[in-house]
């Protein structure tokens, strides 16, 4: 809402203006913006775009409603909690000639941009990405979906992956969980993703990437940018709405997002089978 009210000058985001917000709670005006009903949001002819920022479990239904109503959609990751439903929604968007954009600000952070530069041209031998954080809130889905930003890092850095094994350790009474997923790259090199959450665990990412010519065990600082992450993503979405993103870029992004959702599905299946 903040970025929509003060978009980056001379950018595609300037073409967007905010006409209202929807909430399950009854709220006062927010930053001068009035609350409207879901029915209004779906039916008003002056509303062309919806931004969906809710619990992950409700993303799919909201996306479908807005696409059916002829609205473009920007949604937080993950767009759905299953690969097949994501394919279905993307096909619906294409049928209606609408933009469906899944936000991925983790690819816009200075540390990730610098890491991608640092490993460019290097040959991976093996690697691990370990994320820790506080207890997962309800309605955010299986950890492979709620934590899909970490897997997106791995796919964007090393290409398409194959899941070879996955497991989940849960201590519900202690609000603790640890998911471990093992992958192979297309060059048959092993990667491990660990997603660990519980009380007292600080939010952090730890990497241990081994290459033929060295090892990277710390995230680079990267150079801070004057434009915030959400604004960068908003500008990208605005460019899509204007038709300023090439078909090749759009296809590559769609392939990456759907690949990650398919991997998340597979990790969930293997983890649940192991628990059965």
N, C-alpha and C positions, 0 to 999 in steps of 0.2 A: 504494500500500500504506500509506504514511504517513497519507494522508487518510482511508482506510477505517478505520484503527485509531483515529483521533482526529477523527471527523466534527464538523462544525459543530453546536453545540448547538441543539436545537429546530428542526432543518432536516430535509428529506426524506432527507438523507444518513445521518441517525442510524438509519434503518430497515435499513441495510445492514451486514452483518458478514462478515468474511473467513474462509473455510473452508479455504483452501489456495492454492498457486500452482503453475503448470506451467512447466517450463523444459527446454530440450534438454540443458542441463548438469545434472550431479548436484550439488546445493548443500546447504549446511547450512540450518537454519531461518533465515528472514529476518524480523527484527523480531518473533520469536516465532511466525511463521507457518510451517507445515510444507509441504514440497514434496509434491505428489501427481502421479499420472500423468494423461495426457490421457484415458485410458479412465475413470478415476475421475471426473474433472471432467465428462465427458459423461454418465455413468450415475448418479451419486449423486443421490438424491432430495432431499437437503438443500442442493443447489447449484442455484440458480435463475437466476443471472446470471454472465456472463463478461465480463471486461475484457481486451481484446486489445491488447497493446503489443509488436509484433514488426516485422520488416522489412515494408515495404509489399507485397512480392511474395507474402507468405504470408497476408495479411489475408483474401482472398476464401475460401480453403479453410477457414480457422478459423471465420469467420463462419458459413459454410454448415453446418459440423459442429455448432456449438452451436445454431443455429436448428433444424436437423433433430432435435436432442436435446431441443427444447422449452425452451431457455434464452434469456433476454433477453441482448442484446449491447450493450456500449459499446466502440467501436473508435476508435483514433487515425485522423486523416485521412491519406490518402484510404482509404475503405473498400475500394475495388478499384482496379485499374489499367485499367478500361474502363467506359464508360457502360452498355453493355448488361448486363454482369454485375451492376452496382449495381442496376439496375431489377429484375433477376431476384431478387436477395437481398431487396430491399425488398418485393417481391410475396410472397416466401416468408414473411417476417416477418408481413405482414398476414394471410396465410392461416392462420397459426398463432397469431394474436392475441398477438404478441410485440413488445417494444420493440427497435428497432434504432437505436442512437444513435451518430452520428459526431461525435466531439469536435472542437470548433473554438474553442480557447482564444484564438486570435488576435483573435476578435471581442469578447473580454472584457477586453483590455488597456486600461489607462487612456489611452494615447495614441490608440488607435482610437476609444474611446468619445468622447473630446474632439474628435477630428477629425470624427466624424459630427455632433456638435453644431455645430461651427464651420461646416460647409458646408451645414447645413440651410437650405433655402429659396434657395440660390444656384443659378445657371444655369451649368452647365459649358460651356466652349468647347473645351477640349482638356486632356489630362493625361498624365502619365507616372509610373509606379511602377517604381523600379529597386532590385532586391535584390541584395546581394553576400554571399558567404559562402565558407567553406572547401570543399575538394573534396567532391563528393557520394559517400556511401558506396555500396557495391554493394547491389543488391536493393531499391533504393528507387524504381525506375521512371523513366520519362521525366520530364524537368524540369517539364513542365506538370502532372504528377501529384504529384511530390515537393514542388513548390512551390505547391501549390494554395491554400495559406493566403493568398498574395498576391492571387491571382485572386479569392478569396472576399471580400477587402477591396473590390476594385473593384466586384464585383457587389452587395455589400451597400450600398456607397455610391451607386452610379449606376444600379442596376437591371440587367435582362438585357442581354447583349451579343451581338454577332455578330463572329466572327473573320473578318478580311479578308485577313490574310497572317501567315505565321509562318516563322521560320528558326532553325537551330541551327548554331553554330560550335563545333567540338570539336577540341581538341588532346590526344588521349588520353595521349600520352607525357608531357605536362606536367600532366595531371590538371586541365585547364582546359576550361570550356564556357561558352557564352553563348547563351541562348535569347531571341529577341525575338518578341513576339506583338502584332499590331495588331488593334484592335477598333473597332467603331462602337457607340455607345449607341443606344437606341430613338429618340433625338432626332437621330441621325446626326452625333454629335460624336465625334471620334477620341480613343482612349485607347491607350497603349502600355504593355506590361508587359515588363520586362527582368529575366531571372533569370541572374545571372553568378556562377560559382563557380570557385575555383582557389586554389592555395597562396598564402598571404599576404594574401588578401582578407578584410578584417574583416567580421564579420556586421553588416549595416546595411541600412536601408530609406531611400531618398531619394524624395521626392515633388516633383512640379512640376505643380500643378493650376491651370489658368487659368479664371476665371469672368468673367461679364460685369462684375462690380463689383470685381475684384481677383484677386490671385494668392496661392496658399499653396505655399510651397517648403520649409517645415520642419514636421516632426511636432510637434504640441503635446505638452507634458509630461504633461498629464492629472493627475488627483488620485489618489494611491496609495490603495488600498482595504485595509481590514483583513483581508479574506478573499482567499486566494490564488486564482490562475486555475484550477488543477485542482480546488480545492474548489468554486468557483462552478459549474464544469461538472458535478461530481459531484452537487451539489444539483439542477441542472436534470435530470439523468438520473434521480435519485430521484423528482422530481416527476412525470416521465413514467411511471415505474413505478406511482406512486400514482394516476395518472389526473388529475393536477392541471394538465395543460397542455391548452389548448383544441384542438379539432380544427382550427380555422383556423390556429393557430400551428404545429401539427405539419405541416400541409399546406404552409404557406409555407416552413418549414425544409426539408422534403423537396424542394420545387420548386427552392429555391436550390442545395441540394447536388447534385441531379441535373443542373441546368443547368451548374454548374461542372465536373462530370465530363464532360459532353457537350462543353463548350468545350475541356477538356484533351485529349479524344480528337481533336478537330478540329485543334488545334494540333500534336499529334504527327503526324497524317496529313500536314498541309501541310509540316511541317519535314522529314519523311522523304522526301516527294515531291521537295522542293527539293534534297535531297542525292543523290537517285537519278540 
